[in-house]
Structure formats: C-alpha cells, structure tokens
Amino acid sequence: MIYRPLSHHFIVLALEFINWSLFLAVWIAISVNIGKHQQCVAPDGGHDHSRPCNAAYTTLAFAIVDWILFTVSFFLVVAAVFAKKEIQVHEKTTSGAAADNAA
C-alpha cells in the first residue's frame, strides 16, 4: 500500500465502508422483516420452519457472517493504510536491475 497514492488509500477505505454499511443495512432489513410479519411465527409463538422461513433465516445468517467478514476486512485495510511499512525490494526482481545487467 505504500507505493499507491494517498487518494487510492481513501478510495479503498470508502469502498470497504460502503460494503460494511450495506451489509449492515441488509442484516437490519431482514431482521425487521422477519420480526414484523407474522408469516414466520409458528402457532406456539416460536419460529416457523417452513421452506420460505428457513430461506429467510439462512439469508439473515449469511448477511451476518458477511457483515462480520467486512468488519474484519475494513479494519485490516485501515491498519494497512496507516501502518506505512517500508517494503524492501530485491534487486534481481526489479525490471531496472535487468536493464542494468543487459547494458
């Protein structure tokens, strides 16, 4: 990340934040949708395990897992942007060293 312009760092952070916020919105929307409607409530007041309701529960679970992964990804990108580590480049792997050896 050190060789990229600073504007690229903030673009990557903005995209990660957008992913994070959209999956949080999906998670909340599905949770509200399941809780608000009575379609997925069993007669005894528990969860209905019909096929459509199980699909909604599975979608909610995947949205939560995606949100957790995007949270980890966002913090890793933040750490990479602000770490500013110097990277040592081996001479033999650069194209400039190959041109120097050819001359």
C-alpha positions in Angstrom: 0.0 0.0 0.0 3.0 2.3 0.4 3.5 2.7 -3.3 0.0 3.8 -4.1 -1.1 7.4 -4.0 -2.9 8.6 -0.8 -6.1 9.1 -2.8 -6.2 5.3 -3.6 -6.0 4.6 0.1 -9.1 6.6 0.9 -10.9 5.2 -2.1 -10.3 1.7 -0.8 -11.4 2.7 2.7 -14.5 4.3 1.2 -15.4 1.2 -0.7 -14.8 -1.0 2.3 -17.0 1.2 4.4 -19.7 1.1 1.7 -19.6 -2.7 1.8 -19.7 -2.7 5.5 -22.7 -0.3 5.8 -24.7 -2.0 3.0 -24.4 -5.4 4.6 -25.4 -3.9 8.0 -28.4 -2.5 6.2 -29.3 -5.8 4.7 -28.9 -7.5 8.1 -31.2 -5.0 9.8 -33.8 -5.1 6.9 -34.0 -8.8 7.0 -34.2 -8.9 10.8 -37.0 -6.3 10.8 -38.8 -8.1 8.0 -38.8 -11.4 9.9 -39.8 -9.8 13.2 -42.5 -7.5 11.8 -44.6 -10.0 9.8 -46.4 -13.0 11.2 -45.6 -15.3 8.3 -42.6 -16.9 10.1 -44.3 -17.3 13.5 -45.4 -20.8 14.5 -48.7 -21.3 16.3 -46.9 -21.8 19.6 -45.1 -18.4 19.1 -41.7 -19.9 18.1 -40.0 -19.9 14.8 -41.8 -21.5 11.8 -39.5 -23.9 10.0 -41.3 -23.9 6.7 -39.2 -23.7 3.5 -39.7 -19.9 2.9 -38.9 -19.1 6.5 -35.8 -21.2 6.6 -34.6 -19.4 3.4 -35.1 -16.1 5.3 -33.2 -17.4 8.3 -30.4 -18.6 6.1 -30.2 -15.3 4.3 -30.0 -13.5 7.6 -27.3 -15.8 8.8 -25.2 -15.2 5.7 -25.8 -11.5 5.9 -24.5 -11.5 9.5 -21.4 -13.6 8.5 -20.7 -11.3 5.5 -21.0 -8.2 7.8 -18.5 -9.7 10.3 -16.1 -10.5 7.4 -16.5 -7.0 6.0 -15.8 -5.6 9.5 -12.6 -7.6 9.7 -11.7 -6.6 6.2 -12.3 -2.9 6.9 -10.1 -2.9 10.0 -7.3 -4.7 8.1 -7.5 -2.1 5.3 -7.4 0.7 7.9 -4.4 -0.9 9.6 -2.6 -1.3 6.2 -3.3 2.3 5.2 -2.0 3.7 8.5 0.9 1.3 9.0 3.2 2.9 6.4 5.6 0.0 6.3 8.7 0.2 4.1 9.0 -2.8 1.8 12.4 -4.0 0.8 12.6 -4.9 -2.9 15.2 -7.4 -4.1 17.4 -6.0 -6.9 17.1 -9.1 -9.1 13.3 -9.0 -9.2 13.0 -5.4 -10.4 12.9 -4.5 -14.1 15.6 -1.8 -13.6 18.2 -4.4 -12.5 17.5 -6.5 -15.6 18.1 -3.4 -17.8 21.3 -2.5 -15.9 22.7 -6.1 -16.4 21.9 -6.1 -20.1 23.9 -2.9 -20.7 
